[in-house]
Amino acid sequence: MTQEFDHIIVGAGSAGCAVAARLAELTTDRICVIEAGPSDADLRVKMPFGLVNLLGGPRDWARKTVPQENLGGRQVSVPRGKMLGGSGSINSMAWFRGRSDDFDGWETPGWGWSDVAPAFEAVEGALQPRRLANPHPLAEGFGRAFGGNDPQSAPTPERQSAGVCHANLHDGRRWSAADAFLRPAQKTGRVEVITGAEVDKVVMDGDRAAGVLLRDGRKIAANAGVILSAGSIETPMILMRSGLGPAAHLSERGIDPVRDIPGIGANLHDHPGVGLHFAGSGSGYGLTLSQMPRWALAPFAWAFARRGVFASPTVEACAFFRAMPGEGRPDAQCHFIPFMLGWKGKAITWGAGYFADVVVSRPRSRGSLTLGADRFTPAIDLNLLSDPYDLQVLMNGIPRLRQILKDAPLDPHRAPEGHPGELVTGDALETFIRKGCGTAYHPVGTVAMGENGPLAADLSLKGVTGLTVADASVMPKVTSANTNAPSMMIGWRAGGFVADRARAAKEAA
Ligand SMILES: Cc1cc2nc3c(=O)[nH]c(=O)nc-3n(C[C@H](O)[C@H](O)[C@H](O)COP(=O)(O)OP(=O)(O)OC[C@H]3O[C@@H](n4cnc5c(N)ncnc54)[C@H](O)[C@@H]3O)c2cc1C
């Protein structure tokens, strides 16, 4: 082993940065954070609209599902941030805790709403999410879709509501977990960050995690333990490459099983969704002759006044609404984007418009993640729409969303539905959904905590010493909204659990 620390955190994403900060605050231990991607020092990370240019590039793992049986064999893209800040450095920054009963529904001791609420408070103290400063008038209009809401308050999955998003932006620039947690933690002098270093596997000493092996052959030792925060796709892969996972599958891939843990890679799920496109002159942002000066001035408007197109994180407003009859809680979410997005399969889409989707809040379809033929490429099977409930929420949700948009005060920027078109209903709507369904980019659940999952309630891997998982993979069920804030909450709490265990181990020694 070349280098030695007390704790190694694998992955400097939304959760990993929070783990580092909490652990540095609660202990005097030496912490190493290992990140596969580069730093986040790139203008496209700081400038909200820049995310459009990051997707599919070197700062995105750019994963894809296997062909999806219920989507006509289509592969669905699974973007994941690969840099300091992780997916929180390429996301749209919309800030939601989830519903309070989401956490009670995890049915894991110590993770009910009253347990997690203080951690959300702490995370929000550091991130200070706030209302978008200069939303497009269309987003303001959509935010008033249900009339009675206070237009300043954030939309919430707790009840039927719409509003302009609250987002983790400071002074018009992205404020990720790397800004709020990692860089302040580095100032303690006890947190070392290594970028451009991809972890191959955890080095096991019997049943104890003793360090990690990097893909370039370097070994780094951890006296107290290893925390995996590589996200819902990469964390289970690292575990499997380490011999921890479903034994038969590991043997098939030529990996000697250290422990047979069938739950690793199981329970993969995400929020399925499908969107409607609206197009018309004088509508949202887009490429039109009249908007050319706006695009030409956009870099300056953002640089000097934090305004204009480049200040938009794309998703500017959201709504939560009921799609299924008899359901009391909102069961669908809409992300409202006041931009003309491409739907014609062309590299550049001309025209002005907007986009609104329907996303299933509490999906029931479950898939799995296994190692592909190459140990570093996952076979991601989200198994989208395998449960008929998910399709039904989308089938009911689209006509409901059309009505919500009709009722919302969008004039004078209102535009007709360009794709698929209002007349698409019934069987044609089902075909449209199967052809267009993607996800909200919230994969979770692949290393779930709880009685039936591989993790104990303190996020330690059952049957193994010194190995903790802290990222979105630990959620037994996805929350009813976007997953960045819950991932940070998990990281913040994991830092506390690991600190407690380290203290107990020192006292026992
Ligand atoms: C395009 C997009 C838009 C989104 N929009 C929103 C939104 O508006 N609001 C919201 O709440 N949520 C949003 N999300 C989801 C949210 O960002 C994620 O749920 C959250 O960031 C997950 O955090 P995490 O810590 O689990 O993983 P990540 O933040 O993805 O962190 C994992 C980190 O581990 C690193 N890593 C992986 N493998 C290795 C390895 N082998 N060795 C070393 N390092 C490794 C990765 O490079 C990455 O930095 C969006 C996600 C995407 C992709």
The ligand as a MOL file (V3000), in Angstrom:
LIG
                    3D

  0  0  0     0  0            999 V3000
M  V30 BEGIN CTAB
M  V30 COUNTS 53 58 0 0 0
M  V30 BEGIN ATOM
M  V30 1 C -28.7760 15.3530 -15.7680 0
M  V30 2 C -29.2750 15.2030 -14.3640 0
M  V30 3 C -30.1940 16.1190 -13.8720 0
M  V30 4 C -30.6700 15.9950 -12.5590 0
M  V30 5 N -31.4590 16.9820 -12.0540 0
M  V30 6 C -31.7520 16.9730 -10.7300 0
M  V30 7 C -32.3950 18.0820 -10.1340 0
M  V30 8 O -32.6830 19.1010 -10.7720 0
M  V30 9 N -32.6810 18.0100 -8.8040 0
M  V30 10 C -32.3690 16.9140 -8.0460 0
M  V30 11 O -32.6910 16.8910 -6.8590 0
M  V30 12 N -31.7440 15.8510 -8.6050 0
M  V30 13 C -31.3860 15.8700 -9.9060 0
M  V30 14 N -30.6770 14.8490 -10.4380 0
M  V30 15 C -30.3280 13.7020 -9.5640 0
M  V30 16 C -29.2390 14.0200 -8.5270 0
M  V30 17 O -28.2540 14.8540 -9.0680 0
M  V30 18 C -28.6350 12.6930 -8.0340 0
M  V30 19 O -29.6670 11.9080 -7.4660 0
M  V30 20 C -27.5520 12.8720 -6.9830 0
M  V30 21 O -26.5480 13.7410 -7.4330 0
M  V30 22 C -26.9540 11.5010 -6.6570 0
M  V30 23 O -25.9250 11.6560 -5.7270 0
M  V30 24 P -24.9220 10.4670 -5.4090 0
M  V30 25 O -24.0100 10.9540 -4.3540 0
M  V30 26 O -25.6900 9.2280 -5.1750 0
M  V30 27 O -24.1000 10.2050 -6.7570 0
M  V30 28 P -23.2430 11.1970 -7.6380 0
M  V30 29 O -23.5330 12.6150 -7.2960 0
M  V30 30 O -23.4380 10.7790 -9.0480 0
M  V30 31 O -21.7430 10.9390 -7.1790 0
M  V30 32 C -20.9990 9.7890 -7.4850 0
M  V30 33 C -19.5480 10.2090 -7.6650 0
M  V30 34 O -18.7240 9.0480 -7.6150 0
M  V30 35 C -17.7560 9.1140 -8.6500 0
M  V30 36 N -17.3740 7.7360 -8.9780 0
M  V30 37 C -18.1420 6.7950 -9.5520 0
M  V30 38 N -17.4400 5.6450 -9.6930 0
M  V30 39 C -16.2280 5.8810 -9.1890 0
M  V30 40 C -15.0670 5.0710 -9.0510 0
M  V30 41 N -15.0290 3.7870 -9.4710 0
M  V30 42 N -13.9490 5.6120 -8.4780 0
M  V30 43 C -13.9670 6.9070 -8.0280 0
M  V30 44 N -15.0550 7.7270 -8.1520 0
M  V30 45 C -16.1710 7.2060 -8.7170 0
M  V30 46 C -18.4980 9.8100 -9.7760 0
M  V30 47 O -17.6280 10.3070 -10.7500 0
M  V30 48 C -19.2750 10.8660 -9.0230 0
M  V30 49 O -18.5190 12.0410 -8.8490 0
M  V30 50 C -30.2240 14.9130 -11.7480 0
M  V30 51 C -29.3020 13.9950 -12.2460 0
M  V30 52 C -28.8140 14.1310 -13.5410 0
M  V30 53 C -27.8010 13.1440 -14.0460 0
M  V30 END ATOM
M  V30 BEGIN BOND
M  V30 1 1 1 2
M  V30 2 1 2 3
M  V30 3 2 2 52
M  V30 4 2 3 4
M  V30 5 1 4 5
M  V30 6 1 4 50
M  V30 7 2 5 6
M  V30 8 1 6 7
M  V30 9 1 6 13
M  V30 10 2 7 8
M  V30 11 1 7 9
M  V30 12 1 9 10
M  V30 13 2 10 11
M  V30 14 1 10 12
M  V30 15 2 12 13
M  V30 16 1 13 14
M  V30 17 1 14 15
M  V30 18 1 14 50
M  V30 19 1 15 16
M  V30 20 1 16 17
M  V30 21 1 16 18
M  V30 22 1 18 19
M  V30 23 1 18 20
M  V30 24 1 20 21
M  V30 25 1 20 22
M  V30 26 1 22 23
M  V30 27 1 23 24
M  V30 28 2 24 25
M  V30 29 1 24 26
M  V30 30 1 24 27
M  V30 31 1 27 28
M  V30 32 2 28 29
M  V30 33 1 28 30
M  V30 34 1 28 31
M  V30 35 1 31 32
M  V30 36 1 32 33
M  V30 37 1 33 34
M  V30 38 1 33 48
M  V30 39 1 34 35
M  V30 40 1 35 36
M  V30 41 1 35 46
M  V30 42 1 36 37
M  V30 43 1 36 45
M  V30 44 2 37 38
M  V30 45 1 38 39
M  V30 46 1 39 40
M  V30 47 2 39 45
M  V30 48 1 40 41
M  V30 49 2 40 42
M  V30 50 1 42 43
M  V30 51 2 43 44
M  V30 52 1 44 45
M  V30 53 1 46 47
M  V30 54 1 46 48
M  V30 55 1 48 49
M  V30 56 2 50 51
M  V30 57 1 51 52
M  V30 58 1 52 53
M  V30 END BOND
M  V30 END CTAB
M  END
